[in-house]
């Protein structure tokens, strides 16, 4: 029990209060950064999702237009009309016809038409993935902050009690335990890869 009494020493308690305060502040600061990064990535993800949806709808309009022009070419009765319709094809349809005249509306054509939309959607998925990683980091830091703040409260209460009080030693011990647990949790907080 005498070995534990050293925890009730004013210098030890002051040191515990200082260390716990610093780690509480650091976890709080890093948690707010994580929350900010989460929001930033969610906004980017939503923006890319919306842009991808707009590009998809635009591609659908061009596909309908290509079908109309292709049907017009197919039913044209003069070379001038055929030329007019062919000159109105999208670059993607012209490339598809060059690649396979018998099947211009192949999967390659659709993939080419939806390229921009798919790129936006891939960026959106990456943004949401990063937001999830920052969210996990922020949650971990919030837990560290809670543990450190609890330890800080124990140390503060211990410092207010008389030197000979057993509760002073108990609160000091609990403050030290929460510091150790908080440090373990802090170094185990997930990092963000991207």
C-alpha positions in Angstrom: 0.0 0.0 0.0 3.0 2.3 0.7 4.0 1.9 -3.0 0.6 3.2 -4.1 0.9 6.2 -1.7 3.4 7.7 -4.1 0.6 8.1 -6.6 -1.0 10.6 -4.1 2.0 12.8 -4.2 1.2 16.3 -5.4 3.9 16.2 -8.1 2.6 12.8 -9.4 -0.9 14.1 -9.5 0.1 17.4 -11.1 2.0 15.4 -13.8 -1.0 13.1 -14.3 -3.3 16.2 -14.7 -0.9 17.8 -17.2 -0.4 14.6 -19.3 -4.1 13.7 -19.3 -4.9 17.3 -20.2 -2.5 17.3 -23.1 -3.7 14.0 -24.5 -7.4 15.0 -24.1 -6.6 18.2 -26.1 -4.6 16.3 -28.7 -7.4 13.7 -29.2 -10.0 16.5 -29.3 -8.0 18.4 -31.9 -7.3 15.3 -34.1 -10.9 14.3 -33.7 -12.1 17.6 -35.1 -9.7 17.3 -38.0 -11.0 13.8 -38.7 -14.6 15.1 -38.6 -13.7 17.9 -41.0 -12.0 15.4 -43.4 -15.0 13.1 -43.2 -17.3 15.9 -44.2 -15.0 17.1 -47.0 -14.8 13.6 -48.5 -18.6 13.0 -48.1 -19.2 16.3 -50.0 -16.8 15.3 -52.7 -18.4 11.9 -52.9 -21.9 13.4 -53.2 -20.7 15.9 -55.8 -19.1 13.2 -57.9 -22.2 11.1 -57.5 -24.4 13.9 -58.8 -22.0 14.7 -61.6 -22.0 11.0 -62.6 -25.7 10.9 -62.6 -25.8 14.0 -64.8 -23.3 12.5 -67.2 -25.3 9.3 -67.3 -28.5 11.1 -68.2 -26.5 13.1 -70.8 -25.1 9.9 -72.3 -28.6 8.5 -72.5 -29.7 11.5 -74.5 -26.8 11.1 -76.9 -27.5 7.4 -77.2 -31.2 8.1 -78.2 -29.9 10.7 -80.6 -27.4 8.2 -82.2 -30.3 5.7 -82.5 -32.4 8.3 -84.3 -29.6 9.2 -86.6 -28.7 5.6 -87.3 -32.4 4.8 -88.1 -32.5 7.9 -90.3 -29.4 6.7 -92.2 -30.8 3.2 -92.5 -34.0 4.4 -94.0 -32.5 7.2 -96.1 -33.3 7.1 -99.8 -30.5 9.3 -101.1 -26.8 9.6 -100.6 -27.1 13.1 -99.4 -29.5 12.0 -96.6 -27.2 9.2 -95.7 -24.2 11.6 -95.5 -26.3 14.0 -93.3 -27.2 11.3 -90.9 -23.7 9.8 -90.8 -22.1 13.2 -90.1 -24.5 13.6 -87.1 -23.3 10.4 -85.3 -21.4 10.8 -82.1 -17.7 10.1 -82.1 -18.4 7.0 -80.1 -20.9 5.6 -82.7 -18.5 6.4 -85.5 -15.8 4.5 -83.7 -18.2 1.6 -83.0 -19.2 1.4 -86.7 -15.5 1.4 -87.7 -14.8 -1.4 -85.3 -17.9 -3.5 -86.1 -20.3 -2.3 -88.9 -22.7 -5.2 -88.2 -23.1 -4.4 -84.5 -22.5 -0.7 -83.9 -24.4 -0.6 -80.7 -22.2 -3.1 -78.9 -21.1 -3.2 -75.3 -18.0 -1.2 -76.3 -20.2 1.6 -77.6 -22.2 1.8 -74.4 -19.0 1.6 -72.3 -17.6 4.5 -74.3 -20.7 6.5 -73.9 -20.8 6.0 -70.1 -17.1 6.5 -69.6 -17.4 10.0 -67.9 -20.3 8.8 -65.7 -18.3 5.7 -64.6 -15.3 7.9 -63.8 -17.4 10.2 -61.6 -19.0 7.2 -59.9 -15.6 5.7 -59.2 -14.4 9.0 -57.7 -17.6 9.1 -55.7 -17.0 5.6 -54.3 -13.4 6.6 -53.4 -14.7 9.7 -51.6 -17.2 7.8 -49.6 -14.6 5.2 -48.7 -12.2 7.9 -47.5 -15.1 9.5 -45.5 -15.8 6.2 -43.8 -12.1 5.8 -42.9 -12.1 9.4 -41.4 -15.3 8.6 -39.6 -13.7 5.5 -38.0 -10.7 7.6 -37.0 -12.8 10.3 -35.5 -14.9 7.7 -33.5 -11.6 6.2 -32.1 -10.3 9.6 -31.1 -13.6 10.5 -29.4 -13.3 7.4 -27.3 -9.7 8.3 -26.4 -10.9 11.8 -25.4 -13.6 10.3 -23.2 -11.1 8.0 -21.5 -8.5 10.8 -21.0 -11.2 13.2 -19.7 -12.3 10.6 -17.2 -8.8 10.1 -16.0 -8.4 13.9 -15.8 -11.5 14.0 -13.5 -10.0 11.2 -11.3 -6.7 13.1 -11.0 -8.5 16.3 -10.2 -10.6 14.7 -7.5 -7.5 13.0 -6.0 -5.7 16.4 -5.8 -8.6 17.9 -3.8 -8.6 15.2 -1.2 -6.3 15.2 1.9 -2.9 13.5 1.6 -3.7 10.7 4.1 -7.0 9.8 2.4 -7.3 6.3 0.8 -9.7 7.8 -1.7 -6.8 10.1 -2.9 -4.7 7.0 -3.7 -7.7 5.2 -5.3 -8.5 8.2 -7.6 -4.8 8.6 -8.5 -4.6 4.9 -9.3 -7.7 5.2 -11.5 -6.2 8.3 -13.2 -3.1 6.3 -14.0 -5.1 3.3 -15.3 -7.2 5.5 -17.6 -4.0 7.2 -18.9 -2.6 3.8 -19.8 -5.9 2.6 -21.3 -6.2 5.9 -23.2 -2.7 5.6 -24.6 -3.3 2.1 -25.7 -6.5 3.2 -27.4 -4.8 6.3 -28.9 -2.1 4.2 -30.6 -4.7 1.8 -31.8 -6.8 4.5 -33.5 -7.3 3.5 -37.2 -5.2 5.5 -39.6 -6.5 6.8 -43.0 -4.8 5.3 -46.0 -5.9 7.7 -48.7 
